[in-house]
């Protein structure tokens, strides 16, 4: 069984026991989080597509850890204008492990 969930402005295709990195969540490591915004649930040829959500479906996951992504370099540059701005950014994430997918 698989599902498509939406969190942090992005959509993820998840299966049971999958580990994925999502936008930072306010939950401690070891806590259980529930994703109620399930867009699609499928198993074999049986696929339920929500409009926009599949009502009564949810995905449960356990928080594994929090962290920061790789460093991205940001450069703003205008040629011949004596303009250069440089900076870096590290996006915060939460790593979760999917424990259960329930569909009605």
DRENTI-5573 format. One record per residue: residue in one letter; z, y, x of N, C-alpha, C, O, CB in turn. Coordinates in pm, whole numbers. Glycine has a CB too. Example, Ala and Ser with C-alpha at 12.3 -4.5 7.8 and 13.67 -1.06 7.14 Angstrom:
BEGIN
<rec residu="A" n_c3="780" n_c2="-569" n_c1="1319" ca_c3="780" ca_c2="-450" ca_c1="1230" c_c3="780" c_c2="-330" c_c1="1320" o_c3="846" o_c2="-332" o_c1="1424" cb_c3="905" cb_c2="-447" cb_c1="1131"/>
<rec residu="S" n_c3="708" n_c2="-225" n_c1="1285" ca_c3="714" ca_c2="-106" ca_c1="1367" c_c3="787" c_c2="3" c_c1="1290" o_c3="804" o_c2="114" o_c1="1341" cb_c3="572" cb_c2="-60" cb_c1="1408"/>
# end
This chain:
BEGIN
<rec residu="X" n_c3="0" n_c2="-118" n_c1="85" ca_c3="0" ca_c2="0" ca_c1="0" c_c3="0" c_c2="124" c_c1="89" o_c3="66" o_c2="128" o_c1="193" cb_c3="122" cb_c2="0" cb_c1="-96"/>
<rec residu="X" n_c3="-75" n_c2="225" n_c1="47" ca_c3="-79" ca_c2="350" ca_c1="121" c_c3="-70" c_c2="465" c_c1="23" o_c3="-88" o_c2="449" o_c1="-98" cb_c3="-209" cb_c2="361" cb_c1="206"/>
<rec residu="X" n_c3="-39" n_c2="582" n_c1="77" ca_c3="-28" ca_c2="702" ca_c1="-6" c_c3="-73" c_c2="822" c_c1="75" o_c3="-72" o_c2="819" o_c1="198" cb_c3="117" cb_c2="721" cb_c1="-58"/>
<rec residu="X" n_c3="-111" n_c2="926" n_c1="4" ca_c3="-142" ca_c2="1055" ca_c1="67" c_c3="-37" c_c2="1153" c_c1="16" o_c3="-25" o_c2="1177" o_c1="-104" cb_c3="-290" cb_c2="1104" cb_c1="33"/>
<rec residu="X" n_c3="39" n_c2="1210" n_c1="111" ca_c3="144" ca_c2="1305" ca_c1="76" c_c3="109" c_c2="1442" c_c1="131" o_c3="32" o_c2="1455" o_c1="226" cb_c3="282" cb_c2="1258" cb_c1="129"/>
<rec residu="X" n_c3="167" n_c2="1545" n_c1="69" ca_c3="146" ca_c2="1681" ca_c1="115" c_c3="281" c_c2="1739" c_c1="154" o_c3="376" o_c2="1736" o_c1="75" cb_c3="77" cb_c2="1769" cb_c1="6"/>
<rec residu="X" n_c3="290" n_c2="1792" n_c1="274" ca_c3="410" ca_c2="1860" ca_c1="321" c_c3="372" c_c2="1955" c_c1="432" o_c3="287" o_c2="1924" o_c1="516" cb_c3="517" cb_c2="1758" cb_c1="371"/>
<rec residu="X" n_c3="434" n_c2="2071" n_c1="432" ca_c3="406" ca_c2="2169" ca_c1="536" c_c3="265" c_c2="2224" c_c1="534" o_c3="214" o_c2="2268" o_c1="637" cb_c3="432" cb_c2="2110" cb_c1="668"/>
<rec residu="X" n_c3="201" n_c2="2223" n_c1="417" ca_c3="65" ca_c2="2276" ca_c1="407" c_c3="-43" c_c2="2180" c_c1="455" o_c3="-160" o_c2="2219" o_c1="464" cb_c3="56" cb_c2="2401" cb_c1="485"/>
<rec residu="X" n_c3="-7" n_c2="2057" n_c1="486" ca_c3="-103" ca_c2="1958" ca_c1="533" c_c3="-88" c_c2="1831" c_c1="451" o_c3="13" o_c2="1810" o_c1="383" cb_c3="-83" cb_c2="1928" cb_c1="685"/>
<rec residu="X" n_c3="-189" n_c2="1745" n_c1="457" ca_c3="-185" ca_c2="1618" ca_c1="387" c_c3="-190" c_c2="1505" c_c1="490" o_c3="-261" o_c2="1514" o_c1="590" cb_c3="-302" cb_c2="1606" cb_c1="285"/>
<rec residu="X" n_c3="-113" n_c2="1399" n_c1="463" ca_c3="-104" ca_c2="1287" ca_c1="555" c_c3="-125" c_c2="1157" c_c1="478" o_c3="-74" o_c2="1140" o_c1="367" cb_c3="33" cb_c2="1286" cb_c1="628"/>
<rec residu="X" n_c3="-201" n_c2="1065" n_c1="537" ca_c3="-217" ca_c2="931" ca_c1="480" c_c3="-112" c_c2="844" c_c1="548" o_c3="-112" o_c2="829" o_c1="670" cb_c3="-364" cb_c2="874" cb_c1="501"/>
<rec residu="X" n_c3="-23" n_c2="785" n_c1="468" ca_c3="89" ca_c2="709" ca_c1="523" c_c3="90" c_c2="568" c_c1="467" o_c3="43" o_c2="542" o_c1="356" cb_c3="222" cb_c2="778" cb_c1="493"/>
<rec residu="X" n_c3="145" n_c2="477" n_c1="546" ca_c3="171" ca_c2="341" ca_c1="504" c_c3="316" c_c2="309" c_c1="536" o_c3="384" o_c2="386" o_c1="605" cb_c3="73" cb_c2="239" cb_c1="573"/>
<rec residu="X" n_c3="364" n_c2="197" n_c1="486" ca_c3="503" ca_c2="160" ca_c1="513" c_c3="522" c_c2="135" c_c1="663" o_c3="435" o_c2="76" o_c1="727" cb_c3="543" cb_c2="33" cb_c1="431"/>
<rec residu="X" n_c3="634" n_c2="180" n_c1="717" ca_c3="672" ca_c2="169" ca_c1="859" c_c3="586" c_c2="256" c_c1="951" o_c3="591" o_c2="238" o_c1="1073" cb_c3="661" cb_c2="24" cb_c1="903"/>
<rec residu="X" n_c3="510" n_c2="349" n_c1="896" ca_c3="432" ca_c2="441" ca_c1="980" c_c3="524" c_c2="553" c_c1="1030" o_c3="613" o_c2="598" o_c1="959" cb_c3="312" cb_c2="501" cb_c1="901"/>
<rec residu="X" n_c3="500" n_c2="596" n_c1="1153" ca_c3="576" ca_c2="708" ca_c1="1213" c_c3="479" c_c2="824" c_c1="1228" o_c3="372" o_c2="808" o_c1="1287" cb_c3="641" cb_c2="668" cb_c1="1351"/>
<rec residu="X" n_c3="517" n_c2="941" n_c1="1175" ca_c3="429" ca_c2="1056" ca_c1="1183" c_c3="508" c_c2="1182" c_c1="1210" o_c3="627" o_c2="1190" o_c1="1182" cb_c3="347" cb_c2="1070" cb_c1="1056"/>
<rec residu="X" n_c3="438" n_c2="1280" n_c1="1264" ca_c3="497" ca_c2="1410" ca_c1="1293" c_c3="454" c_c2="1508" c_c1="1185" o_c3="335" o_c2="1528" o_c1="1162" cb_c3="456" cb_c2="1461" cb_c1="1435"/>
<rec residu="X" n_c3="553" n_c2="1569" n_c1="1119" ca_c3="525" ca_c2="1667" ca_c1="1014" c_c3="588" c_c2="1799" c_c1="1056" o_c3="663" o_c2="1805" o_c1="1153" cb_c3="581" cb_c2="1620" cb_c1="875"/>
<rec residu="X" n_c3="557" n_c2="1905" n_c1="983" ca_c3="619" ca_c2="2034" ca_c1="1009" c_c3="771" c_c2="2020" c_c1="999" o_c3="821" o_c2="1935" o_c1="926" cb_c3="568" cb_c2="2141" cb_c1="911"/>
<rec residu="X" n_c3="843" n_c2="2103" n_c1="1071" ca_c3="988" ca_c2="2091" ca_c1="1081" c_c3="1055" c_c2="2090" c_c1="943" o_c3="1029" o_c2="2176" o_c1="859" cb_c3="1044" cb_c2="2205" cb_c1="1164"/>
<rec residu="X" n_c3="1143" n_c2="1990" n_c1="923" ca_c3="1220" ca_c2="1975" ca_c1="800" c_c3="1366" c_c2="2005" c_c1="829" o_c3="1414" o_c2="1982" o_c1="940" cb_c3="1203" cb_c2="1834" cb_c1="739"/>
<rec residu="X" n_c3="1439" n_c2="2055" n_c1="729" ca_c3="1581" ca_c2="2080" ca_c1="744" c_c3="1659" c_c2="1954" c_c1="708" o_c3="1716" o_c2="1944" o_c1="599" cb_c3="1625" cb_c2="2200" cb_c1="655"/>
<rec residu="X" n_c3="1662" n_c2="1859" n_c1="799" ca_c3="1736" ca_c2="1735" ca_c1="779" c_c3="1780" c_c2="1684" c_c1="916" o_c3="1708" o_c2="1699" o_c1="1015" cb_c3="1649" cb_c2="1628" cb_c1="704"/>
<rec residu="X" n_c3="1895" n_c2="1624" n_c1="921" ca_c3="1948" ca_c2="1571" ca_c1="1047" c_c3="1883" c_c2="1438" c_c1="1080" o_c3="1839" o_c2="1367" o_c1="990" cb_c3="2101" cb_c2="1555" cb_c1="1039"/>
<rec residu="X" n_c3="1875" n_c2="1404" n_c1="1209" ca_c3="1821" ca_c2="1272" ca_c1="1246" c_c3="1904" c_c2="1161" c_c1="1182" o_c3="2027" o_c2="1164" o_c1="1185" cb_c3="1819" cb_c2="1255" cb_c1="1399"/>
<rec residu="X" n_c3="1836" n_c2="1063" n_c1="1127" ca_c3="1901" ca_c2="954" ca_c1="1057" c_c3="1909" c_c2="975" c_c1="906" o_c3="1938" o_c2="881" o_c1="832" cb_c3="2039" cb_c2="935" cb_c1="1111"/>
<rec residu="X" n_c3="1882" n_c2="1097" n_c1="861" ca_c3="1888" ca_c2="1126" ca_c1="717" c_c3="1761" c_c2="1075" c_c1="648" o_c3="1656" o_c2="1058" o_c1="711" cb_c3="1905" cb_c2="1279" cb_c1="693"/>
<rec residu="X" n_c3="1773" n_c2="1052" n_c1="519" ca_c3="1659" ca_c2="1009" ca_c1="439" c_c3="1600" c_c2="1130" c_c1="367" o_c3="1673" o_c2="1208" o_c1="305" cb_c3="1699" cb_c2="900" cb_c1="338"/>
<rec residu="X" n_c3="1468" n_c2="1144" n_c1="374" ca_c3="1400" ca_c2="1252" ca_c1="304" c_c3="1304" c_c2="1191" c_c1="203" o_c3="1255" o_c2="1079" o_c1="221" cb_c3="1324" cb_c2="1346" cb_c1="404"/>
<rec residu="X" n_c3="1278" n_c2="1266" n_c1="96" ca_c3="1191" ca_c2="1218" ca_c1="-10" c_c3="1073" c_c2="1314" c_c1="-24" o_c3="1092" o_c2="1435" o_c1="-37" cb_c3="1268" cb_c2="1205" cb_c1="-145"/>
<rec residu="X" n_c3="954" n_c2="1260" n_c1="-20" ca_c3="832" ca_c2="1338" ca_c1="-42" c_c3="785" c_c2="1309" c_c1="-184" o_c3="735" o_c2="1201" o_c1="-213" cb_c3="721" cb_c2="1303" cb_c1="64"/>
<rec residu="X" n_c3="802" n_c2="1406" n_c1="-272" ca_c3="764" ca_c2="1388" ca_c1="-412" c_c3="622" c_c2="1435" c_c1="-440" o_c3="566" o_c2="1403" o_c1="-545" cb_c3="861" cb_c2="1462" cb_c1="-501"/>
<rec residu="X" n_c3="563" n_c2="1510" n_c1="-347" ca_c3="428" ca_c2="1561" ca_c1="-366" c_c3="328" c_c2="1456" c_c1="-317" o_c3="267" o_c2="1470" o_c1="-211" cb_c3="408" cb_c2="1696" cb_c1="-290"/>
<rec residu="X" n_c3="312" n_c2="1350" n_c1="-397" ca_c3="221" ca_c2="1240" ca_c1="-363" c_c3="88" c_c2="1267" c_c1="-433" o_c3="82" o_c2="1277" o_c1="-555" cb_c3="281" cb_c2="1101" cb_c1="-406"/>
<rec residu="X" n_c3="-17" n_c2="1278" n_c1="-354" ca_c3="-149" ca_c2="1312" ca_c1="-409" c_c3="-230" c_c2="1189" c_c1="-448" o_c3="-312" o_c2="1197" o_c1="-540" cb_c3="-226" cb_c2="1393" cb_c1="-307"/>
<rec residu="X" n_c3="-208" n_c2="1076" n_c1="-380" ca_c3="-288" ca_c2="956" ca_c1="-406" c_c3="-204" c_c2="835" c_c1="-368" o_c3="-132" o_c2="839" o_c1="-269" cb_c3="-423" cb_c2="959" cb_c1="-327"/>
<rec residu="X" n_c3="-214" n_c2="728" n_c1="-445" ca_c3="-149" ca_c2="601" ca_c1="-414" c_c3="-252" c_c2="492" c_c1="-430" o_c3="-323" o_c2="487" o_c1="-531" cb_c3="-24" cb_c2="576" cb_c1="-505"/>
<rec residu="X" n_c3="-262" n_c2="404" n_c1="-331" ca_c3="-361" ca_c2="298" ca_c1="-339" c_c3="-313" c_c2="168" c_c1="-282" o_c3="-232" o_c2="164" o_c1="-189" cb_c3="-485" cb_c2="340" cb_c1="-268"/>
<rec residu="X" n_c3="-365" n_c2="59" n_c1="-340" ca_c3="-339" ca_c2="-75" ca_c1="-289" c_c3="-459" c_c2="-160" c_c1="-325" o_c3="-478" o_c2="-197" o_c1="-441" cb_c3="-205" cb_c2="-135" cb_c1="-346"/>
<rec residu="X" n_c3="-541" n_c2="-190" n_c1="-226" ca_c3="-663" ca_c2="-265" ca_c1="-252" c_c3="-761" c_c2="-181" c_c1="-332" o_c3="-796" o_c2="-70" o_c1="-293" cb_c3="-632" cb_c2="-395" cb_c1="-325"/>
<rec residu="X" n_c3="-806" n_c2="-236" n_c1="-447" ca_c3="-901" ca_c2="-164" ca_c1="-530" c_c3="-830" c_c2="-77" c_c1="-633" o_c3="-896" o_c2="2" o_c1="-701" cb_c3="-993" cb_c2="-262" cb_c1="-600"/>
<rec residu="X" n_c3="-697" n_c2="-90" n_c1="-647" ca_c3="-621" ca_c2="-9" ca_c1="-740" c_c3="-581" c_c2="122" c_c1="-673" o_c3="-495" o_c2="125" o_c1="-585" cb_c3="-496" cb_c2="-85" cb_c1="-791"/>
<rec residu="X" n_c3="-645" n_c2="229" n_c1="-714" ca_c3="-618" ca_c2="361" ca_c1="-656" c_c3="-586" c_c2="458" c_c1="-769" o_c3="-661" o_c2="469" o_c1="-866" cb_c3="-739" cb_c2="412" cb_c1="-572"/>
<rec residu="X" n_c3="-472" n_c2="528" n_c1="-755" ca_c3="-435" ca_c2="631" ca_c1="-852" c_c3="-448" c_c2="766" c_c1="-783" o_c3="-388" o_c2="791" o_c1="-678" cb_c3="-289" cb_c2="609" cb_c1="-906"/>
<rec residu="X" n_c3="-527" n_c2="852" n_c1="-843" ca_c3="-549" ca_c2="986" ca_c1="-788" c_c3="-480" c_c2="1085" c_c1="-879" o_c3="-500" o_c2="1083" o_c1="-1001" cb_c3="-701" cb_c2="1018" cb_c1="-774"/>
<rec residu="X" n_c3="-400" n_c2="1172" n_c1="-821" ca_c3="-327" ca_c2="1271" ca_c1="-899" c_c3="-409" c_c2="1395" c_c1="-923" o_c3="-509" o_c2="1420" o_c1="-855" cb_c3="-199" cb_c2="1307" cb_c1="-830"/>
<rec residu="X" n_c3="-365" n_c2="1473" n_c1="-1021" ca_c3="-432" ca_c2="1599" ca_c1="-1051" c_c3="-327" c_c2="1707" c_c1="-1074" o_c3="-305" o_c2="1740" o_c1="-1190" cb_c3="-524" cb_c2="1586" cb_c1="-1174"/>
<rec residu="X" n_c3="-262" n_c2="1764" n_c1="-978" ca_c3="-276" ca_c2="1741" ca_c1="-834" c_c3="-183" c_c2="1634" c_c1="-780" o_c3="-201" o_c2="1591" o_c1="-666" cb_c3="-251" cb_c2="1869" cb_c1="-760"/>
<rec residu="X" n_c3="-83" n_c2="1587" n_c1="-858" ca_c3="12" ca_c2="1487" ca_c1="-809" c_c3="7" c_c2="1362" c_c1="-896" o_c3="-32" o_c2="1367" o_c1="-1012" cb_c3="155" cb_c2="1544" cb_c1="-807"/>
<rec residu="X" n_c3="48" n_c2="1250" n_c1="-836" ca_c3="67" ca_c2="1127" ca_c1="-911" c_c3="210" c_c2="1131" c_c1="-962" o_c3="305" o_c2="1117" o_c1="-884" cb_c3="38" cb_c2="997" cb_c1="-823"/>
<rec residu="X" n_c3="227" n_c2="1149" n_c1="-1092" ca_c3="360" ca_c2="1165" ca_c1="-1150" c_c3="441" c_c2="1037" c_c1="-1137" o_c3="390" o_c2="927" o_c1="-1159" cb_c3="350" cb_c2="1206" cb_c1="-1298"/>
<rec residu="X" n_c3="569" n_c2="1052" n_c1="-1102" ca_c3="660" ca_c2="939" ca_c1="-1090" c_c3="653" c_c2="865" c_c1="-958" o_c3="727" o_c2="769" o_c1="-937" cb_c3="634" cb_c2="845" cb_c1="-1199"/>
<rec residu="X" n_c3="566" n_c2="908" n_c1="-868" ca_c3="554" ca_c2="843" ca_c1="-738" c_c3="631" c_c2="922" c_c1="-633" o_c3="644" o_c2="1045" o_c1="-642" cb_c3="407" cb_c2="829" cb_c1="-697"/>
<rec residu="X" n_c3="682" n_c2="850" n_c1="-534" ca_c3="751" ca_c2="917" ca_c1="-425" c_c3="744" c_c2="833" c_c1="-300" o_c3="722" o_c2="712" o_c1="-306" cb_c3="897" cb_c2="946" cb_c1="-462"/>
<rec residu="X" n_c3="762" n_c2="899" n_c1="-186" ca_c3="763" ca_c2="833" ca_c1="-57" c_c3="895" c_c2="866" c_c1="9" o_c3="932" o_c2="982" o_c1="22" cb_c3="641" cb_c2="878" cb_c1="32"/>
<rec residu="X" n_c3="967" n_c2="763" n_c1="52" ca_c3="1094" ca_c2="781" ca_c1="121" c_c3="1073" c_c2="759" c_c1="269" o_c3="1000" o_c2="669" o_c1="311" cb_c3="1201" cb_c2="684" cb_c1="66"/>
<rec residu="X" n_c3="1138" n_c2="844" n_c1="350" ca_c3="1125" ca_c2="834" ca_c1="495" c_c3="1258" c_c2="867" c_c1="561" o_c3="1343" o_c2="934" o_c1="502" cb_c3="1014" cb_c2="929" cb_c1="547"/>
<rec residu="X" n_c3="1275" n_c2="820" n_c1="682" ca_c3="1394" ca_c2="846" ca_c1="761" c_c3="1357" c_c2="937" c_c1="878" o_c3="1256" o_c2="914" o_c1="945" cb_c3="1459" cb_c2="714" cb_c1="812"/>
<rec residu="X" n_c3="1438" n_c2="1038" n_c1="901" ca_c3="1412" ca_c2="1130" ca_c1="1012" c_c3="1447" c_c2="1061" c_c1="1143" o_c3="1559" o_c2="1013" o_c1="1161" cb_c3="1494" cb_c2="1263" cb_c1="995"/>
<rec residu="X" n_c3="1351" n_c2="1055" n_c1="1234" ca_c3="1373" ca_c2="992" ca_c1="1364" c_c3="1425" c_c2="1095" c_c1="1464" o_c3="1527" o_c2="1072" o_c1="1529" cb_c3="1242" cb_c2="928" cb_c1="1416"/>
<rec residu="X" n_c3="1356" n_c2="1208" n_c1="1475" ca_c3="1397" ca_c2="1312" ca_c1="1570" c_c3="1326" c_c2="1442" c_c1="1538" o_c3="1230" o_c2="1446" o_c1="1461" cb_c3="1368" cb_c2="1268" cb_c1="1715"/>
<rec residu="X" n_c3="1374" n_c2="1548" n_c1="1600" ca_c3="1310" ca_c2="1679" ca_c1="1597" c_c3="1258" c_c2="1708" c_c1="1737" o_c3="1310" o_c2="1656" o_c1="1835" cb_c3="1409" cb_c2="1790" cb_c1="1547"/>
<rec residu="X" n_c3="1157" n_c2="1792" n_c1="1745" ca_c3="1104" ca_c2="1825" ca_c1="1877" c_c3="1008" c_c2="1941" c_c1="1872" o_c3="990" o_c2="2005" o_c1="1768" cb_c3="1035" cb_c2="1705" cb_c1="1938"/>
<rec residu="X" n_c3="947" n_c2="1966" n_c1="1987" ca_c3="846" ca_c2="2070" ca_c1="1999" c_c3="718" c_c2="2008" c_c1="2051" o_c3="721" o_c2="1916" o_c1="2133" cb_c3="894" cb_c2="2185" cb_c1="2093"/>
<rec residu="X" n_c3="605" n_c2="2057" n_c1="2003" ca_c3="477" ca_c2="2006" ca_c1="2045" c_c3="439" c_c2="2058" c_c1="2182" o_c3="516" o_c2="2128" o_c1="2247" cb_c3="372" cb_c2="2043" cb_c1="1945"/>
<rec residu="X" n_c3="319" n_c2="2023" n_c1="2225" ca_c3="269" ca_c2="2069" ca_c1="2354" c_c3="248" c_c2="2220" c_c1="2352" o_c3="228" o_c2="2280" o_c1="2247" cb_c3="139" cb_c2="1998" cb_c1="2389"/>
<rec residu="X" n_c3="252" n_c2="2279" n_c1="2471" ca_c3="236" ca_c2="2423" ca_c1="2482" c_c3="90" c_c2="2461" c_c1="2462" o_c3="0" o_c2="2404" o_c1="2525" cb_c3="286" cb_c2="2473" cb_c1="2620"/>
<rec residu="X" n_c3="67" n_c2="2556" n_c1="2374" ca_c3="-68" ca_c2="2609" ca_c1="2349" c_c3="-74" c_c2="2750" c_c1="2406" o_c3="17" o_c2="2830" o_c1="2385" cb_c3="-103" cb_c2="2607" cb_c1="2195"/>
<rec residu="X" n_c3="-180" n_c2="2780" n_c1="2477" ca_c3="-198" ca_c2="2912" ca_c1="2536" c_c3="-281" c_c2="2997" c_c1="2442" o_c3="-388" o_c2="2957" o_c1="2397" cb_c3="-264" cb_c2="2902" cb_c1="2676"/>
<rec residu="X" n_c3="-230" n_c2="3117" n_c1="2414" ca_c3="-300" ca_c2="3211" ca_c1="2327" c_c3="-351" c_c2="3326" c_c1="2414" o_c3="-273" o_c2="3386" o_c1="2488" cb_c3="-207" cb_c2="3263" cb_c1="2212"/>
<rec residu="X" n_c3="-479" n_c2="3355" n_c1="2406" ca_c3="-538" ca_c2="3464" ca_c1="2484" c_c3="-617" c_c2="3553" c_c1="2391" o_c3="-706" o_c2="3507" o_c1="2320" cb_c3="-628" cb_c2="3408" cb_c1="2599"/>
<rec residu="X" n_c3="-584" n_c2="3682" n_c1="2391" ca_c3="-662" ca_c2="3782" ca_c1="2319" c_c3="-729" c_c2="3866" c_c1="2425" o_c3="-663" o_c2="3923" o_c1="2512" cb_c3="-572" cb_c2="3870" cb_c1="2222"/>
<rec residu="X" n_c3="-860" n_c2="3875" n_c1="2418" ca_c3="-936" ca_c2="3940" ca_c1="2525" c_c3="-1055" c_c2="4013" c_c1="2465" o_c3="-1127" o_c2="3959" o_c1="2381" cb_c3="-984" cb_c2="3837" cb_c1="2630"/>
<rec residu="X" n_c3="-1075" n_c2="4136" n_c1="2507" ca_c3="-1193" ca_c2="4214" ca_c1="2469" c_c3="-1263" c_c2="4258" c_c1="2598" o_c3="-1208" o_c2="4333" o_c1="2678" cb_c3="-1153" cb_c2="4340" cb_c1="2380"/>
<rec residu="X" n_c3="-1382" n_c2="4211" n_c1="2615" ca_c3="-1452" ca_c2="4243" ca_c1="2738" c_c3="-1487" c_c2="4391" c_c1="2746" o_c3="-1519" o_c2="4454" o_c1="2646" cb_c3="-1578" cb_c2="4159" cb_c1="2750"/>
<rec residu="X" n_c3="-1479" n_c2="4443" n_c1="2863" ca_c3="-1512" ca_c2="4582" ca_c1="2897" c_c3="-1421" c_c2="4683" c_c1="2828" o_c3="-1453" o_c2="4802" o_c1="2828" cb_c3="-1656" cb_c2="4612" cb_c1="2859"/>
<rec residu="X" n_c3="-1312" n_c2="4642" n_c1="2769" ca_c3="-1223" ca_c2="4735" ca_c1="2698" c_c3="-1085" c_c2="4743" c_c1="2763" o_c3="-996" o_c2="4810" o_c1="2711" cb_c3="-1209" cb_c2="4692" cb_c1="2552"/>
<rec residu="X" n_c3="-1067" n_c2="4675" n_c1="2875" ca_c3="-940" ca_c2="4674" ca_c1="2946" c_c3="-828" c_c2="4623" c_c1="2855" o_c3="-718" o_c2="4679" o_c1="2852" cb_c3="-906" cb_c2="4815" cb_c1="2999"/>
<rec residu="X" n_c3="-858" n_c2="4514" n_c1="2782" ca_c3="-762" ca_c2="4459" ca_c1="2687" c_c3="-745" c_c2="4310" c_c1="2712" o_c3="-841" o_c2="4233" o_c1="2702" cb_c3="-807" cb_c2="4486" cb_c1="2541"/>
<rec residu="X" n_c3="-622" n_c2="4269" n_c1="2745" ca_c3="-591" ca_c2="4129" ca_c1="2765" c_c3="-445" c_c2="4107" c_c1="2726" o_c3="-356" o_c2="4172" o_c1="2779" cb_c3="-617" cb_c2="4085" cb_c1="2912"/>
<rec residu="X" n_c3="-422" n_c2="4014" n_c1="2632" ca_c3="-288" ca_c2="3976" ca_c1="2593" c_c3="-278" c_c2="3824" c_c1="2603" o_c3="-363" o_c2="3753" o_c1="2550" cb_c3="-253" cb_c2="4026" cb_c1="2449"/>
<rec residu="X" n_c3="-175" n_c2="3776" n_c1="2669" ca_c3="-158" ca_c2="3633" ca_c1="2686" c_c3="-21" c_c2="3593" c_c1="2634" o_c3="77" o_c2="3667" o_c1="2646" cb_c3="-176" cb_c2="3592" cb_c1="2833"/>
<rec residu="X" n_c3="-14" n_c2="3475" n_c1="2578" ca_c3="112" ca_c2="3423" ca_c1="2529" c_c3="102" c_c2="3273" c_c1="2513" o_c3="-4" o_c2="3214" o_c1="2531" cb_c3="152" cb_c2="3489" cb_c1="2396"/>
<rec residu="X" n_c3="215" n_c2="3211" n_c1="2479" ca_c3="218" ca_c2="3068" ca_c1="2456" c_c3="294" c_c2="3038" c_c1="2327" o_c3="365" o_c2="3123" o_c1="2274" cb_c3="281" cb_c2="2994" cb_c1="2577"/>
<rec residu="X" n_c3="277" n_c2="2917" n_c1="2279" ca_c3="342" ca_c2="2878" ca_c1="2155" c_c3="368" c_c2="2728" c_c1="2159" o_c3="284" o_c2="2651" o_c1="2205" cb_c3="256" cb_c2="2916" cb_c1="2030"/>
<rec residu="X" n_c3="487" n_c2="2686" n_c1="2111" ca_c3="519" ca_c2="2545" ca_c1="2094" c_c3="565" c_c2="2524" c_c1="1952" o_c3="668" o_c2="2578" o_c1="1911" cb_c3="627" cb_c2="2497" cb_c1="2196"/>
<rec residu="X" n_c3="488" n_c2="2446" n_c1="1875" ca_c3="517" ca_c2="2425" ca_c1="1734" c_c3="632" c_c2="2326" c_c1="1717" o_c3="635" o_c2="2223" o_c1="1784" cb_c3="391" cb_c2="2375" cb_c1="1661"/>
<rec residu="X" n_c3="726" n_c2="2356" n_c1="1628" ca_c3="836" ca_c2="2266" ca_c1="1598" c_c3="788" c_c2="2156" c_c1="1502" o_c3="708" o_c2="2182" o_c1="1413" cb_c3="955" cb_c2="2343" cb_c1="1537"/>
<rec residu="X" n_c3="838" n_c2="2034" n_c1="1521" ca_c3="800" ca_c2="1925" ca_c1="1432" c_c3="920" c_c2="1835" c_c1="1406" o_c3="1022" o_c2="1841" o_c1="1476" cb_c3="683" cb_c2="1843" cb_c1="1493"/>
<rec residu="X" n_c3="907" n_c2="1752" n_c1="1304" ca_c3="1003" ca_c2="1648" ca_c1="1273" c_c3="928" c_c2="1516" c_c1="1268" o_c3="825" o_c2="1505" o_c1="1201" cb_c3="1078" cb_c2="1677" cb_c1="1137"/>
<rec residu="X" n_c3="979" n_c2="1418" n_c1="1340" ca_c3="916" ca_c2="1286" ca_c1="1340" c_c3="988" c_c2="1200" c_c1="1237" o_c3="1110" o_c2="1183" o_c1="1244" cb_c3="921" cb_c2="1220" cb_c1="1482"/>
<rec residu="X" n_c3="914" n_c2="1145" n_c1="1142" ca_c3="972" ca_c2="1064" ca_c1="1035" c_c3="908" c_c2="926" c_c1="1034" o_c3="792" o_c2="909" o_c1="1073" cb_c3="954" cb_c2="1134" cb_c1="899"/>
<rec residu="X" n_c3="986" n_c2="826" n_c1="988" ca_c3="937" ca_c2="690" ca_c1="971" c_c3="941" c_c2="657" c_c1="822" o_c3="1047" o_c2="665" o_c1="759" cb_c3="1021" cb_c2="588" cb_c1="1055"/>
<rec residu="X" n_c3="827" n_c2="620" n_c1="766" ca_c3="816" ca_c2="590" ca_c1="625" c_c3="884" c_c2="456" c_c1="597" o_c3="852" o_c2="355" o_c1="660" cb_c3="668" cb_c2="588" cb_c1="579"/>
<rec residu="X" n_c3="978" n_c2="456" n_c1="502" ca_c3="1052" ca_c2="334" ca_c1="470" c_c3="1008" c_c2="272" c_c1="337" o_c3="1017" o_c2="150" o_c1="321" cb_c3="1200" cb_c2="363" cb_c1="466"/>
<rec residu="X" n_c3="961" n_c2="354" n_c1="243" ca_c3="926" ca_c2="299" ca_c1="112" c_c3="824" c_c2="388" c_c1="42" o_c3="830" o_c2="511" o_c1="49" cb_c3="1053" cb_c2="284" cb_c1="24"/>
<rec residu="X" n_c3="730" n_c2="322" n_c1="-26" ca_c3="634" ca_c2="393" ca_c1="-112" c_c3="649" c_c2="334" c_c1="-251" o_c3="628" o_c2="215" o_c1="-272" cb_c3="485" cb_c2="380" cb_c1="-58"/>
<rec residu="X" n_c3="685" n_c2="420" n_c1="-346" ca_c3="700" ca_c2="371" ca_c1="-483" c_c3="603" c_c2="443" c_c1="-573" o_c3="592" o_c2="565" o_c1="-569" cb_c3="846" cb_c2="389" cb_c1="-534"/>
<rec residu="X" n_c3="533" n_c2="366" n_c1="-655" ca_c3="434" ca_c2="421" ca_c1="-748" c_c3="462" c_c2="368" c_c1="-888" o_c3="503" o_c2="253" o_c1="-904" cb_c3="290" cb_c2="387" cb_c1="-704"/>
<rec residu="X" n_c3="439" n_c2="451" n_c1="-986" ca_c3="461" ca_c2="410" ca_c1="-1125" c_c3="329" c_c2="367" c_c1="-1186" o_c3="325" o_c2="328" o_c1="-1302" cb_c3="524" cb_c2="524" cb_c1="-1208"/>
# end
